[in-house]
Amino acid sequence: MDVFRTDRIRNVVLLGHGGAGKTTLAEAMAYLAGMTSRLGRVEDGNTVSDYDKEEIKRHFSITTSLIPVPWDKVKVNVLDTPGYFDFVGEVEEAVSAADAAIIVVSGKAGVQVGTQKAWNLCEKYKLPRMIFVTDMDVDDVSYREVVEELTELYGKRIAPLHFPIREDGKFVGYVNVVKQAGRRYIDKAGKEECPVPDYLTEYLEKYHETLMESVAETSEEFMDRYFEGDTFSVAEVSAAIATNVQDGSIVPVCMGSPVNLRGVSNLLDDICGYFPSPSGRSCNGIAQKTNEIFEADYDFAKAKSAYVFKTIADPFLGKYSLIKVCSGVLKSDDTLLNVEKGTEERVNKLYVMEGSKPIEVPELFAGDIGAIAKLGSVQTGDSLATKANPILYPKAILSTPYTYKRFKAVKKGDEDKIAQSLAKMMTEDRTLKVVNDSANRQSLIYGMGDQHLDIVVSKLKERYKVDVELSKPKVPFRETLRKNSDVEGKHKKQSGGHGQYGHVKMRFEPSGDLETPYVFEQVVVGGAVPKNYFPAVEKGLQECVLKGPLAAYPVVGVKATLYDGSYHPVDSSEMAFKMATILAFKKGFMEASPVLLEPIISMKVTVPDKYTGDVMGDLNKRRGRVLGMNPDHEGNTIIEADVPLLEIYGYSTVLRSMTGGSGDFSYEFARYEQAPNDIQEKEIAARASKVDSADE
């Protein structure tokens, strides 16, 4: 592939609801640009961007893929992202590398939750955007309804540039609002001029007037001309649209049918004409030597630097670090510093990725997106620069995973292989997290939703040939006591020769500190228990609090006081006093009104106002205590509640189905509280076998 200078590059991310047609649009772009000789279909599993076996099997995108589309002397780097919410981390990575966005809306489904989430992401990253309405080949699709829906949501910024011409219900052409002229499709991508049908003149006038108002607002001179009834030339209108698109005050709406290649060449023309090149966007890092802000701004004349926005770690493809060049010109054979880790990396070859296919290039200009293979120390989020000018760029902020399950190897002995495979997957997917919960002897895997975790299991089996099973995680209950007890423990054995003798008298009471397992004090008078046995008594306590006598959960908040006992000059030993302490603890704990404590989390649930009642009712069913409700001034309510951790298993799926996917939640551990009696009884009965056994 040719090398493109910064002004000849457009970095565009495709966003939208799952199933809106993003991958089909990317495929049509690649085909029209001559990159493929036949048009692939998602259903047939032969598209450029959905190349992973899981994507082919499931017929939807799971990871972001990159397709560099050459069009009219410009390279359009198309980032095709997943639409399903479980893969939002992929979308956030792609948005951090893009300079503009196409929000794809299905004409059949209209504006969906994914459309609004895409819009909000563009607002967050201040991305110029256009909206592309697909499925125009479907007879009963109303483009006008979609435009009205968008205008209702986003106001005057919405400006249709085209709208469809239909004959006998069939999509045969379009009206260009800027040129006020009709076009009829004549073959796959060709078109010819045609008159605007009478029934569309009303819409043309309306849409043209909206557009002219927006154009007039770009300068005082234009505003004066507009009020004087002057008309603007096509060149003036196009230049004004480009200015307005780049500052976000206009969001053009285009339409087409990518499966029939209709409207796609117009869209590519508009991307090249209206979207900014990277040099029109700002990009700042911190110069490590001076600790000052380095304004990279995608200037190819400045020192070389780049940011790794995504990693591909495929056992078949190998490891590729996807980079966006922030300044300078990267060349193969460069030596770059991993600024984060302080290690130097040699760049053997530079690539651009066409889906899964790496194409070698000699250099990449500032603002371009490419890939480097086999960089040992480099991970997603790292910055690369020269040793002379180390620049550190901020990492993209990704969503936090809150859905988690317990996982186990199906075959014993696979544990190490599973750990290594998951480590590789976590370098690729930063919304995947593995936690070893040693207190409850379980391994936990966190993801963005149930579907995300199912696909991880599927990939482990397909890619790495290891089987894991997911199950409901154990909730980390704790045990404590509410009253005081005074007991003694005696360990005495005689078995020929030396015997064993240890005797302790101890008091147990609540310590008032549920953060700490135990507090140990000794008030022994007159050497009833010699000082050298005190550490043995504490060792016995340390062992006991790991697994309480009530339900084999860790113990917290206990104060143990050793106040008396006795010893034998020959038979006493550290082991004997440790055993005596264990006996005293079990007896003393059970006599001091023991209870189970359950973890409580502080939860924030953000939902559109209309779902507030349903969500509150559901939280009440989960024993939640609603602490407050605050509007976010964007039509949502933030509900704050304390909820027992036991009750939120599977919550992400329930919240999505209750709110049509528009609800969001986050939580953090708050404290431990005494569990209700029925839950305690159930838990104690379920764990009875664990109390007497060492197995978990």
Phi, psi and omega in degrees: 000147180294162174268134182246134176285164187306318183288349180256024182237139171230125178254110190237129178257136176266120182238160176151174182294153177303132178085005181284339176114025182294313182293322178296321178294316179298321180296318179296321178299314181298320181292315181295330180278000178080016180282332179234154182266348174216153184279114179284162178231142179302319182296330181271354178068029183235030177276161181293319189271331177266082185255346182289145183301324179294321180293319180295319182292320188264351179063033169208159183284140179244326179238161175282135174233160187245131174230112177277111186257113177282128183211117175054053179064012178241145173258118177262107176280105183267120176259107182269116187252158175289150178262342183281141190294339180293344184245033184296333178300321178297319181294315182296323177297315182295319181296325180293338181260351185270159176249351180197166183223145167252118175268116184268125181240131177284126177299328180290313187271339182073200181288124182241178180303319180296330177295314182292323178294322178297315179301315181297323177296318178297321178296316182299317183265005180052048181269130168300147183213158170229158177246133179241120182265120182265185175065027180290348178283347179282128190305316188264017178283131180253107178296321182300319180297320180296316180298318180296319179298317179294319180295321178299321182282317192241005171072209190290350180294336183285121183225103179293131177262336179221156165213157194281150168255128179240142174231124184053040178081350183268143180279106187243349181184195181207163175253129177269114186291324182294313183272352182051048182220155178265153175225137178247137178286135180245333172212204187308311182232000183276163179205159177223159183290147176209159180292154176283123180301147183305320186292349181257354184297325179300314180293322180299315179299316183295310183292324181292320179298316178302315182295317182295324177299316180295318180297317182301328183285355183283337178202158180295323180299315179295322181297316179299314181298321181297316181289336177277001178081014180288152176257151179261146177285162179301321180296318180295317181297315181298318180295320180292320178299315180303316179298314183290324178295318184292329177265003173083005182276347172232137172239099181295147175243125176240173181207166179172192180223090184303330181295332177256009179064022183264131179086352185282321179293324175300316182298317179296320176300317181292323177300313181293325186275323189256330183279150181283152168283166181305329182293347176273002181243153179267155180205117184237144173228184177249124175285116188295330184285325183252348184061026178253163179289131177255116180273092182289311175048030177052043180264116184285353179273350182270175181301147182295134172200154182207162180234133179271110184261348181199151177237135171254120180234075184257131181300336181269319181278329188097188182261125175235133173262116178277125186239154166245125182283120184271331178200160179075192178232117178277139178233153174297147184078005172291153169248124184240153179263130169281101191299322181298315189256351177075016180255148179266141181232133177267128178270105180285310182222150174252145181227158158247143183263126170258086188067248180262001187259114177280128178248122184287138175228150182285329182205161178230125180279161176308136180092346181277159178246130180211197183216149174235134182269150167054046172274110190303304188270355191275134177233169177303134179098349180283155177251139177244137180202180177278157180297327181290328181229073181287122181241132178251124180259149180293146179280150175292139178271120182255157178298150180270134177281132179240350179272127181219153177220162175274144176228148180222150174288136177289318179257128178296143180097350180273357189304315182295319181295321179295316180300317180294319181295317179294324178299319178295318181294328180287336175290331181274324187236104184279000174262011177254134184219139177243132181234132175265106181270085187292329181299326180251010179049056177214151175256131183245143176237128182253140176211187184274353180172174183298321182296321177303312183292323178299320181290326176300315179299317180297319179293322178301318181288315186287311186277316191249000175058039174232144182254129172234152174243141180260146177211174180291131182287154174284138177276132184283076174296164173229160177244143174210178179239157183249339184240188180253155173215157181225113188222169171231154178229129182232127176245114186221123179219137176234119183218052180071135182069216180296136173262192176231132181213123175214137184216122179230147171242127187223152172248139176238138180204163177295138180271343182084000181237101184279000177278333188250135181300309184207159170238132182245127174233152172229133179233038183290133180249141170073020174070026178302323171237116182301148184304326184292351177263353179302315178300328179292321178297316180294325177298319178300318178296315180304320181290319185293322186287347177291330185213098188291161183281351183279307181214024176063028173261159178301146183261141175226159169071032181250135171251123181245128180240121175270118184240346181196179179158194176207166180215166178242129186300335183255312189277343181288144179208169177300317181299319182295319180289328176296316181294321179297321179296318180299317179297316181296319182297311183302315182291312184296321181295314184290338179272352186255037177054066183288148177222160174265138175252140177246149179286138177247136179247148172268123189241142172240123179243121179255118182222150172304145186311323186293343181261002187303314182300314181299317183292320178297316179300319180294320179296323177298319178298333181269018181064026180280149174248112181284124184261336182183161176224127181230134175286146176260008178063020174232024180086010180243159173244136175258113180264127177252130184211152170262125185227139175296136181303326180305331190266358186253011176298128179079012186295325184299321180292317181296315182297319179296318182289328178291327188245013181062027178091358185270348180278151181222150177214158174214159178205163172214154181298136181251303185189179172255141176225156179297131181283149177300154186304317184297323181288322177300312183299315181298316183292318181295319179294318182292333185257008185307318183292333183287332184297321183267351184245155179275349182283151178249000000 
